Amino acid sequence: MGNAWNNIWNAVAMVFSAINRFANAADNIGKVAEVTSAGYAERYGIEQEQKLAELTQSIPSLPKPS
């Protein structure tokens, strides 16, 4: 009977270990998604600044109001 209890507790420990590993994997995926999306956002901002600079260069300067 003692051997059966050891097997049960080992199985429970393995289940919790697996849950912990899945949680760590999900956390890592979240970190990757966060860093990747930050990179996309920064790239988008740079592209928009470039487009705005091109647009303002193609429009003649307007006189500044006094």
ZIQUIHU-V825026 format. One record per residue. N is the residue number from 1. NEAR is the number of other C-alpha atoms within 10 Angstrom. Layout:
N NEAR
N NEAR
//
This chain:
1 6
2 7
3 8
4 9
5 10
6 11
7 12
8 12
9 12
10 12
11 12
12 12
13 12
14 12
15 12
16 12
17 12
18 12
19 12
20 12
21 12
22 12
23 12
24 12
25 12
26 12
27 12
28 12
29 11
30 12
31 12
32 12
33 12
34 11
35 11
36 12
37 12
38 12
39 12
40 11
41 12
42 12
43 12
44 12
45 12
46 12
47 12
48 12
49 12
50 12
51 12
52 12
53 11
54 11
55 10
56 11
57 10
58 9
59 8
60 7
61 8
62 6
63 6
64 5
65 4
66 3
//
